[in-house]
Amino acid sequence: MCEGCYNAKCTMTRLKKNPRPKTKEDGQFRPNSRTYSKFKKIDGRHPFQNNTIDSYLPYYARKRHGGEVLVFNFALAKEMGLIPDGHPDKMTKELERSILDTFAIVIINEYDQINEISYPEEDIKPYPFMATRYLQLQHPNKQGKTSGDGRSIWNGCHMGKGKLWDISSCGTGATSLSPATHIQKKFFQTGDPTISYGCGYAEVDEGLSTLFFSEILNKNKVKTERVLGVLKFKDGYAITIRVHDNLIRPSHMFNHLKQGNYDALQAMVEYYIDRQEQNGSWQNVPKDKKKRYDFFLARQIEVFAKTAAKFEDEYIFCWLDWDGDNVLMDGGIIDYGSVRQFGLFHADYRFDDNDRFSTSITEQKNKAKYTVQTFAQIADFLKTKERKPLGEFATGQWSESYEECYVKAKLSNLLYKSGFKKETRDEILVKDSDLVMRYLKTFSYFERAKSVLGPKKVNDGITWDAIFCMRDILRELPQMLLVRGESINRTEFLEILKSSYATEEDLAMTPYRKKRIDEFQECYWELIRVAATYERLTVNKVLLNITMRSSVINKYDRVTGDSITTITDMLMEKLGSLTPDRIYKLLNDFSEYQNLDPNDDRDLDKGQLQKSKLMRGFLQVVRDYREGL
Amino acid sequence: MKLVFYSGGHEEDNLDLDDECFDLIDSPNPTFAFIPSSSYDGESEFRSFVRHYQRFGVTRFLYFPVDVPQDNVFLKEVFKSDLIHMGGGNTYYFIKYLRARGLFSFLKEFAIKGGVLSGLSAGGILMTPNINTAGYPEFDKDDNEEGVQNFKALNLVKFEFFPHYRNSIRFDRELLYQSTQTGNPIFALPDGSGIVKFEDTMKFIGRAFCFSKGTKTLICS
């Protein structure tokens, strides 16, 4: 008897269970002598050393014992070509050894030398590493003569997959470029417990939060430094290995500019341009010097206008300021200490950095513009060899270009968030920019609405709660319009839009608000109609496509700065029981879950959700904090 | 009531069942609402759901994950749909949030008032008196990581539903035993099969087996 029989007691053909075919994940992968050979070339040497002037301090380094790999970013290592593509996402003994040999280091600093502290010869690395000089506003010297990498060194670079990658590590010892050295006028011993930031070490939680935050932002096409790995030492401190295809910051140029050092500035700008060209980030770079610096300025205008718009529209709070320290030249985020992503447009949040408050998210645009103004000064200085005052560059063509590029980026971002696909966005922006501008105005009215309760203190600064969740209306409105075929009523509109911060008074249906609700839906319908024309589809089909894209882009639960902090705390509590592979798996699954790109096919492991209590905890945290800071 | 139980399998395996399902829908331009078992990858499942039913001419869809809070406007709209489909996944996770959001009464009322309620695997189990079938056999059960203790489900039918059934000794052994522990018949269906319950009639699509009081019966081949 077989399938379909009535008697369950009959004899059935018993299928023999075949063993599951082994994969590399199951242990077939065997590293050979060449598998990790590329790590050996990361030894402190870097083209920056030969191509710039007065831009770094060299430090010899020694092995730092007692370290372990807390987590290693396999995906990034493969993207860099540092490990083979077929490498399983598993830590091998040989890989751990290579990571520790390469990155578990501590510099031999001025304190060590003055006090004649000696270290075993075999522990000392053959080449010096560099702590780069750059401008920092928190330093007493405002020309960048004393500031730069205070607790980091550059490990070197790696050529892989057609790109040159910069690699630096945070927590490798106290350099003389830290603010503490110059405020207290003395050199510090690495690990000196009397001083926190100036001790040269880094914390484990810093590394983990940067790892998680940067991977999520990277998945969502936000330029950022990334974390290759975090090492943990017996004293509880960590080293965070950071990677980007060009780690130069504006502040790497601004110090030379402030000092009027033409040769050093020119060398730095040339170095940067060459790297951008070498990595394929910039094409058709002119050879003629003057044209080259105009080209440089034009690119930087574009980069910073788009970055300012992106930060604002993705609610990314990144403390941009005149020193150009918290952002990379390509607009990438660096140093996650005060970086946040808000759930709502909390326009008045300011980070309290003890002696000063940060900029707010709405001020970022002008801070970015001020950075570009400095680029305009640089370009002129390099072309004329005469350093004119920055004030002379307050207006000009660059300023108009910046504003134009910023507005275009804002309009494009809004259409993206609303769910329009690229070809349609491009066509709408060309043919219907007035309509999109009207849509942006009415969108911004709701996005920027604040609670009647006024400003309030929070753990690390001050804020004034936003009251509407634009992500909710962008997710639900197309579905409602699709199903009803007509606008929703004003009460329903506010019901969908309101956040948990909104009080009854905040939600008053004033005549002005009624007008704005009507305008919003009129613009929205009009955009759907023009999209239907351009895509040659029915209105319903466009609404359906937008429904599907918007459900991903505006997913209910998107991480915020507070949720990343809480998730890091949860990880820290469980750290003792988590292997590097397990942490990496959590990172990979969580960042994939937070990938809100509607064009990507996500590779989610649903089993992870069911089996991992920690992962489910992460998701709950994201939900709980989704409207916060 | 109009209920459709999908066991599982690929979309093309369920076309006959889909046809039966569409026969239950009165509206010429229906709205389909999709409730995933979890929002974790719900958007991808929604896309697949839309792509599949677009082939049948459906143009109006709603996506309604229940493990995240939803506003009343949207909730009401979902329950005005012509069909609500509950997706597959972890039954315990799914029922936890359906109950926590107070959606049991909405779903029952929807079914009683003539809306078509369909469910795939976990979604199908939820329409039965309880979710016991999610807890066995040991080698193929859902993990109750949520610690759900109340196994009572929507109770829209008087049978239990066992999806992804494979005609094998070890499945049968478990099902025969379980059928002695419950007063309800257990309908075990392989992927690609399904049940259509319309008022007092019940129709099996594809192969289906009934386990009741320690015996196994082939209902439909």
Chai-1 contact restraints between the chains, C-beta under 6 A:
chainA,res_idxA,chainB,res_idxB,connection_type,confidence,min_distance_angstrom,max_distance_angstrom,comment,restraint_id
A,E3,B,N167,contact,1.0,0.0,6.0,A-B,restraint_1
A,G4,B,L218,contact,1.0,0.0,6.0,A-B,restraint_2
A,G4,B,S221,contact,1.0,0.0,6.0,A-B,restraint_3
A,Y6,B,T217,contact,1.0,0.0,6.0,A-B,restraint_4
A,Y6,B,L218,contact,1.0,0.0,6.0,A-B,restraint_5
A,A8,B,D172,contact,1.0,0.0,6.0,A-B,restraint_6
A,A8,B,L176,contact,1.0,0.0,6.0,A-B,restraint_7
A,A8,B,K216,contact,1.0,0.0,6.0,A-B,restraint_8
A,M12,B,I169,contact,1.0,0.0,6.0,A-B,restraint_9
A,E476,B,F74,contact,1.0,0.0,6.0,A-B,restraint_10
A,Q479,B,L62,contact,1.0,0.0,6.0,A-B,restraint_11
A,L482,B,R60,contact,1.0,0.0,6.0,A-B,restraint_12
A,V483,B,T31,contact,1.0,0.0,6.0,A-B,restraint_13
A,V483,B,R60,contact,1.0,0.0,6.0,A-B,restraint_14
A,E492,B,V73,contact,1.0,0.0,6.0,A-B,restraint_15
A,E495,B,D71,contact,1.0,0.0,6.0,A-B,restraint_16
A,E495,B,V73,contact,1.0,0.0,6.0,A-B,restraint_17
A,I496,B,D71,contact,1.0,0.0,6.0,A-B,restraint_18
A,I496,B,V73,contact,1.0,0.0,6.0,A-B,restraint_19
A,N540,B,T59,contact,1.0,0.0,6.0,A-B,restraint_20
A,M548,B,R47,contact,1.0,0.0,6.0,A-B,restraint_21
A,S551,B,E43,contact,1.0,0.0,6.0,A-B,restraint_22
A,S551,B,Y63,contact,1.0,0.0,6.0,A-B,restraint_23
A,V552,B,E43,contact,1.0,0.0,6.0,A-B,restraint_24
A,Y556,B,V68,contact,1.0,0.0,6.0,A-B,restraint_25
A,L604,B,D41,contact,1.0,0.0,6.0,A-B,restraint_26
A,L609,B,Y40,contact,1.0,0.0,6.0,A-B,restraint_27
A,Q610,B,N90,contact,1.0,0.0,6.0,A-B,restraint_28
A,Q610,B,D143,contact,1.0,0.0,6.0,A-B,restraint_29
A,Q610,B,E145,contact,1.0,0.0,6.0,A-B,restraint_30
